Amino acid sequence: MINYKITMMAVILIACIIIVPVESQAGFKFMMVEVAFVLDATGSMSGLIEGAKKKIWSIANKVVELNLAPEGRIGLIAYRDRGEQYITKVYDLSYDLDTVFRNLQSFKAAGGGDFPESVNQALHEAVNLMSWTDRPDVLKIIFLVGDAPPHMNYTDDVLYPTICKEAVQAGVIINTIQCGGNPSTKEAWMEIARLGNGAYIPLSQSGNMVIIDTPYDAEILKKITELNTTVVVYGNPETRQNTINKLNAVTSAQASVAADRAAFNLSSGGKVIQGKGDLVVDWKSGLVDPDKIDEASLPLEMQKMTPAQKSEYLEEMQRKRNSLNFQIADLLGDRSKYLKDPKNLSVQQDTFDAKVVEILTEQAAKIK
């Protein structure tokens, strides 16, 4: 057990050296950061939607770098318009970024007949349906991202001036990111940001998405694939399938995306998945006793094991995980240096993820 603790402390220390700048370790400013992305999912937003799928872990890593809070939750809303396949799809704020990632993968850009969209409904749901934490030490932010103005002629809509007032009263900041240069969208987006105590950011139609592949990404993905074999999937059928889906989502992702996710997982203590479903983590943290779990909830290879054999099996998975985490941390260190090369840094400015982090930094600094 002592060796395990020492090993894990070393892994976490390596992760902190890679990910968190020394000057940011003075202490947390907030208990939590909560961010809801409200995304126009009509056909013209395909570039932004596809780019956002690849940037969600990059954004999460940069929030870790800011050291604003020990925990964060992310929520998603996709919106289109009345008469489309759907008006909104709402995914509540969650600590489980693997699930957030999977939900984002389901977003497809399609539809969009007349130009205005159901912006008012999407904003209203972001302010009123998300489970915002009602505490003053929680930074609560919405990013409204789209290229078309709201319909203002739906008589049963709550209009954005009222919604912004509700947001301010609830301590939620509304920022707007405009894709493209439509004048009517600009006017509405600037007004929403003003009324929501937020910022207005104009970007290109694609959101200025920049994906930088590094020479280390393929090897990191290979190690992640090995790391996935250390997850001991358990629980009811739904929980087990959810865990398997998380593992499949990362191995099928672009290598650079998987590398960003690996960096985030190392920063959160060397996890392989976020959320529940990994018996190795839950056993080591004392949340569950494998001997008291219903046999059918265990993987087949553990169902007939004695208590001693179960412990030995889980210890072996943890040892293998520690070794792979060390190797991944080393590769991530090289990757970080590559990305911080001036020629690579220069193309990462004024991008969607850079602007999101810039706004978070500025708004956090303004809150006493």
C-alpha positions as CSV (number, residue, x, y, z in Angstrom):
1,M,0.0,0.0,0.0
2,I,2.9,2.4,0.8
3,N,4.4,1.8,-2.5
4,Y,1.1,2.6,-4.2
5,K,0.8,5.9,-2.3
6,I,4.3,6.9,-3.2
7,T,3.8,6.0,-6.9
8,M,0.5,7.9,-7.2
9,M,2.0,10.9,-5.5
10,A,4.8,10.9,-8.0
11,V,2.3,10.6,-10.9
12,I,0.3,13.5,-9.6
13,L,3.5,15.5,-9.1
14,I,4.6,14.9,-12.7
15,A,1.1,15.9,-13.9
16,C,1.2,19.1,-11.9
17,I,4.6,20.0,-13.3
18,I,3.4,19.4,-16.9
19,I,0.0,21.1,-16.6
20,V,-0.1,23.7,-13.8
21,P,2.2,26.7,-14.0
22,V,4.0,27.4,-10.8
23,E,2.6,30.9,-10.4
24,S,-1.0,29.6,-10.4
25,Q,-0.6,27.4,-7.3
26,A,-1.2,30.1,-4.8
27,G,-4.7,28.9,-4.1
28,F,-8.2,28.5,-5.5
29,K,-10.4,31.6,-5.9
30,F,-13.6,29.8,-6.3
31,M,-15.2,26.6,-4.9
32,M,-16.2,25.6,-8.4
33,V,-16.3,26.8,-12.0
34,E,-19.5,26.0,-13.9
35,V,-19.7,26.6,-17.6
36,A,-22.6,26.0,-20.0
37,F,-22.0,26.1,-23.7
38,V,-25.2,27.0,-25.7
39,L,-24.4,26.1,-29.3
40,D,-26.3,26.8,-32.5
41,A,-26.4,23.4,-34.2
42,T,-27.8,24.4,-37.6
43,G,-26.0,23.5,-40.8
44,S,-24.0,26.7,-41.1
45,M,-22.3,25.9,-37.8
46,S,-20.7,22.6,-38.9
47,G,-17.1,23.9,-38.6
48,L,-17.6,25.2,-35.1
49,I,-19.4,22.1,-33.9
50,E,-16.8,19.7,-35.3
51,G,-14.0,21.9,-33.9
52,A,-15.7,22.1,-30.4
53,K,-15.7,18.3,-30.3
54,K,-11.9,18.3,-30.5
55,K,-11.4,21.2,-28.2
56,I,-13.5,20.3,-25.1
57,W,-10.5,18.7,-23.3
58,S,-8.1,21.5,-24.3
59,I,-10.5,24.0,-22.7
60,A,-10.8,21.8,-19.6
61,N,-7.0,21.6,-19.3
62,K,-6.6,25.4,-19.6
63,V,-9.2,25.9,-16.9
64,V,-7.0,23.6,-14.7
65,E,-4.1,25.8,-15.5
66,L,-6.0,28.8,-14.3
67,N,-6.3,27.1,-10.9
68,L,-9.6,29.0,-10.3
69,A,-11.3,26.1,-8.5
70,P,-10.8,22.6,-7.3
71,E,-13.7,21.3,-9.3
72,G,-15.6,22.2,-12.5
73,R,-18.8,21.3,-14.2
74,I,-19.7,21.7,-17.8
75,G,-23.2,21.7,-19.4
76,L,-24.3,21.7,-23.0
77,I,-27.3,22.9,-25.0
78,A,-27.7,22.4,-28.7
79,Y,-30.4,24.6,-30.3
80,R,-32.0,25.0,-33.7
81,D,-35.5,26.3,-34.4
82,R,-39.1,25.4,-34.4
83,G,-40.0,23.1,-37.2
84,E,-36.6,21.5,-37.1
85,Q,-35.8,18.0,-35.8
86,Y,-35.5,19.5,-32.4
87,I,-35.6,23.0,-30.8
88,T,-33.1,22.3,-28.0
89,K,-31.1,19.4,-26.5
90,V,-30.2,20.0,-22.9
91,Y,-27.4,18.2,-21.0
92,D,-27.1,19.4,-17.4
93,L,-23.9,20.6,-15.7
94,S,-21.7,17.6,-14.9
95,Y,-18.4,16.8,-13.2
96,D,-18.1,13.8,-15.5
97,L,-16.3,15.2,-18.5
98,D,-16.1,11.9,-20.3
99,T,-19.9,12.0,-20.4
100,V,-19.8,15.6,-21.5
101,F,-17.4,14.6,-24.3
102,R,-19.7,11.8,-25.4
103,N,-22.7,14.1,-25.4
104,L,-20.9,16.6,-27.5
105,Q,-20.0,13.9,-30.0
106,S,-23.8,13.5,-30.6
107,F,-24.2,17.1,-31.8
108,K,-24.6,17.3,-35.6
109,A,-25.0,20.5,-37.5
110,A,-28.1,20.3,-39.8
111,G,-31.2,22.2,-40.7
112,G,-31.7,26.0,-40.6
113,G,-34.3,27.3,-43.0
114,D,-35.1,30.9,-42.2
115,F,-32.1,32.8,-40.7
116,P,-33.2,33.5,-37.1
117,E,-33.0,30.6,-34.6
118,S,-34.6,29.8,-31.2
119,V,-31.9,31.6,-29.3
120,N,-34.4,32.9,-26.6
121,Q,-35.6,29.4,-25.7
122,A,-32.0,28.0,-25.5
123,L,-30.9,30.9,-23.3
124,H,-33.9,30.6,-21.1
125,E,-33.2,26.9,-20.6
126,A,-29.5,27.5,-19.9
127,V,-30.4,30.0,-17.1
128,N,-33.4,28.1,-15.7
129,L,-32.9,24.4,-16.3
130,M,-29.2,24.0,-15.6
131,S,-28.5,23.0,-11.9
132,W,-26.4,26.0,-11.1
133,T,-24.9,26.0,-7.6
134,D,-26.4,28.7,-5.5
135,R,-23.3,30.0,-3.8
136,P,-21.4,33.2,-4.2
137,D,-18.0,31.4,-4.4
138,V,-19.0,29.5,-7.6
139,L,-18.1,31.1,-11.0
140,K,-21.1,30.6,-13.2
141,I,-20.8,31.4,-16.9
142,I,-22.7,30.8,-20.2
143,F,-21.1,30.9,-23.6
144,L,-23.8,31.5,-26.3
145,V,-22.2,30.5,-29.6
146,G,-23.9,31.1,-33.0
147,D,-24.2,32.9,-36.2
148,A,-27.9,33.9,-36.4
149,P,-30.0,36.3,-34.3
150,P,-33.0,35.2,-32.1
151,H,-36.5,35.0,-33.3
152,M,-38.3,37.9,-31.6
153,N,-41.7,37.2,-33.0
154,Y,-42.6,34.0,-31.1
155,T,-45.3,35.3,-28.8
156,D,-44.8,32.5,-26.2
157,D,-41.1,33.0,-25.9
158,V,-39.4,34.6,-22.9
159,L,-37.2,37.3,-24.7
160,Y,-33.6,37.8,-24.0
161,P,-33.8,41.1,-22.1
162,T,-35.9,39.3,-19.4
163,I,-33.6,36.2,-19.5
164,C,-30.5,38.3,-19.0
165,K,-32.1,40.0,-16.0
166,E,-32.8,36.5,-14.5
167,A,-29.2,35.5,-15.2
168,V,-27.8,38.5,-13.5
169,Q,-30.0,38.0,-10.5
170,A,-28.8,34.4,-10.3
171,G,-25.1,35.4,-10.6
172,V,-24.8,33.8,-14.0
173,I,-22.7,35.7,-16.6
174,I,-23.7,35.5,-20.3
175,N,-21.0,35.8,-22.9
176,T,-21.7,35.7,-26.6
177,I,-19.4,34.4,-29.4
178,Q,-20.5,35.3,-32.9
179,C,-19.4,33.1,-35.8
180,G,-19.4,35.0,-39.1
181,G,-20.2,38.7,-39.6
182,N,-23.9,39.0,-39.9
183,P,-24.9,42.6,-38.7
184,S,-28.2,41.6,-37.1
185,T,-26.5,38.8,-35.2
186,K,-23.8,41.2,-34.1
187,E,-26.3,43.7,-32.8
188,A,-28.2,41.0,-30.8
189,W,-25.1,39.3,-29.5
190,M,-23.6,42.6,-28.3
191,E,-26.8,43.5,-26.5
192,I,-27.1,40.1,-24.9
193,A,-23.5,40.3,-23.6
194,R,-24.1,43.8,-22.3
195,L,-27.3,42.8,-20.5
196,G,-25.8,39.6,-19.2
197,N,-22.7,41.3,-17.7
198,G,-20.6,39.4,-20.2
199,A,-18.3,39.8,-23.2
200,Y,-18.9,39.8,-26.9
201,I,-16.3,38.0,-29.1
202,P,-16.5,37.9,-32.9
203,L,-14.8,34.9,-34.7
204,S,-14.8,33.5,-38.2
205,Q,-17.6,31.2,-39.3
206,S,-15.6,28.2,-38.2
207,G,-14.7,29.6,-34.9
208,N,-11.0,29.9,-35.7
209,M,-10.5,26.2,-34.7
210,V,-6.8,25.2,-34.8
211,I,-5.8,21.6,-34.2
212,I,-2.1,21.0,-33.7
213,D,-0.9,17.4,-34.1
214,T,2.4,16.7,-32.4
215,P,4.9,13.9,-32.9
216,Y,3.9,12.4,-29.6
217,D,0.2,12.1,-30.0
218,A,0.2,8.6,-31.7
219,E,2.4,7.1,-29.0
220,I,0.2,8.7,-26.2
221,L,-2.9,7.2,-27.8
222,K,-1.2,3.8,-27.9
223,K,-0.4,4.1,-24.2
224,I,-4.0,5.2,-23.5
225,T,-5.3,2.1,-25.2
226,E,-3.1,0.0,-22.9
227,L,-4.2,2.1,-19.9
228,N,-7.9,1.3,-20.7
229,T,-7.2,-2.4,-20.0
230,T,-6.6,-1.5,-16.4
231,V,-10.2,-0.3,-15.9
232,V,-12.2,-3.0,-14.1
233,V,-15.7,-2.4,-15.3
234,Y,-18.4,-3.2,-12.8
235,G,-21.9,-2.3,-11.7
236,N,-25.4,-2.8,-13.2
237,P,-25.6,-3.3,-17.0
238,E,-26.3,0.4,-17.7
239,T,-23.3,1.5,-15.6
240,R,-21.0,-1.1,-17.3
241,Q,-22.2,-0.1,-20.8
242,N,-21.7,3.6,-20.0
243,T,-18.1,2.9,-18.8
244,I,-17.4,0.9,-22.0
245,N,-18.8,3.7,-24.1
246,K,-16.4,6.2,-22.4
247,L,-13.4,3.9,-23.2
248,N,-14.5,3.5,-26.8
249,A,-15.1,7.2,-27.3
250,V,-11.5,8.1,-26.5
251,T,-9.8,5.3,-28.5
252,S,-11.8,6.3,-31.5
253,A,-11.0,10.0,-31.1
254,Q,-8.3,11.9,-32.9
255,A,-4.9,11.3,-31.3
256,S,-4.4,14.9,-30.3
257,V,-7.9,14.9,-28.6
258,A,-7.0,11.7,-26.7
259,A,-3.7,13.4,-25.6
260,D,-5.6,16.4,-24.3
261,R,-7.9,14.1,-22.3
262,A,-4.9,12.2,-20.9
263,A,-3.4,15.4,-19.6
264,F,-6.7,16.2,-17.9
265,N,-6.9,12.8,-16.3
266,L,-3.4,13.0,-15.0
267,S,-4.2,16.4,-13.4
268,S,-7.2,14.8,-11.6
269,G,-5.1,12.1,-9.9
270,G,-4.2,9.6,-12.7
271,K,-7.8,8.5,-13.5
272,V,-8.5,6.5,-16.6
273,I,-12.1,7.6,-16.9
274,Q,-14.1,10.4,-15.3
275,G,-17.2,9.6,-13.3
276,K,-18.2,6.2,-11.9
277,G,-17.6,2.7,-13.2
278,D,-14.0,1.8,-12.5
279,L,-13.6,-0.6,-9.6
280,V,-9.9,0.1,-9.3
281,V,-10.5,3.7,-8.3
282,D,-13.6,3.0,-6.2
283,W,-11.8,0.2,-4.3
284,K,-8.6,2.2,-3.6
285,S,-10.7,5.2,-2.4
286,G,-12.6,3.0,0.0
287,L,-16.0,3.6,-1.7
288,V,-16.7,0.0,-2.3
289,D,-15.7,-3.4,-0.9
290,P,-15.4,-6.0,-3.8
291,D,-16.4,-8.8,-1.4
292,K,-19.7,-7.1,-0.7
293,I,-20.6,-6.4,-4.3
294,D,-23.2,-8.6,-5.9
295,E,-21.3,-11.2,-8.0
296,A,-23.3,-10.4,-11.1
297,S,-22.0,-6.8,-10.9
298,L,-18.3,-7.9,-11.1
299,P,-16.5,-8.8,-14.4
300,L,-16.5,-12.5,-15.2
301,E,-12.8,-12.9,-14.4
302,M,-13.5,-11.7,-10.8
303,Q,-16.7,-13.5,-10.0
304,K,-15.2,-16.7,-8.7
305,M,-12.2,-15.2,-7.0
306,T,-11.5,-15.4,-3.3
307,P,-11.2,-12.1,-1.4
308,A,-7.4,-12.3,-1.5
309,Q,-7.4,-13.0,-5.2
310,K,-9.7,-10.0,-5.8
311,S,-7.3,-7.7,-3.9
312,E,-4.3,-9.1,-5.7
313,Y,-6.0,-8.6,-9.1
314,L,-7.0,-5.0,-8.3
315,E,-3.5,-4.3,-7.0
316,E,-2.0,-5.6,-10.3
317,M,-4.3,-3.4,-12.3
318,Q,-3.2,-0.4,-10.2
319,R,0.5,-1.2,-10.6
320,K,0.1,-1.5,-14.4
321,R,-1.8,1.8,-14.4
322,N,0.9,3.5,-12.4
323,S,3.6,2.4,-14.8
324,L,1.6,3.5,-17.9
325,N,0.8,6.9,-16.2
326,F,4.5,7.5,-15.7
327,Q,5.1,6.8,-19.4
328,I,2.2,9.0,-20.5
329,A,3.3,11.8,-18.2
330,D,6.8,11.7,-19.8
331,L,5.3,11.9,-23.3
332,L,2.9,14.7,-22.3
333,G,5.9,16.7,-21.0
334,D,7.5,16.5,-24.5
335,R,4.2,17.3,-26.1
336,S,3.7,20.4,-23.9
337,K,7.2,21.7,-24.9
338,Y,6.3,21.2,-28.5
339,L,3.0,23.1,-28.2
340,K,4.7,25.9,-26.4
341,D,7.2,26.4,-29.2
342,P,6.7,30.0,-30.4
343,K,5.8,29.0,-34.0
344,N,3.0,26.8,-32.5
345,L,1.9,29.3,-29.9
346,S,1.4,32.0,-32.6
347,V,-1.3,30.0,-34.4
348,Q,-3.2,29.2,-31.2
349,Q,-4.2,32.8,-30.5
350,D,-7.7,34.2,-31.4
351,T,-9.1,30.7,-31.5
352,F,-12.4,29.5,-30.0
353,D,-10.8,27.8,-27.0
354,A,-8.3,30.6,-26.5
355,K,-11.1,33.1,-26.3
356,V,-13.1,31.0,-23.9
357,V,-10.2,30.8,-21.5
358,E,-9.4,34.5,-22.0
359,I,-12.9,35.4,-21.0
360,L,-12.9,33.1,-18.0
361,T,-9.7,34.6,-16.8
362,E,-10.8,38.2,-17.2
363,Q,-14.2,37.6,-15.6
364,A,-12.8,35.6,-12.7
365,A,-10.4,38.5,-12.0
366,K,-13.3,41.0,-11.7
367,I,-15.2,39.1,-9.1
368,K,-14.1,40.0,-5.6
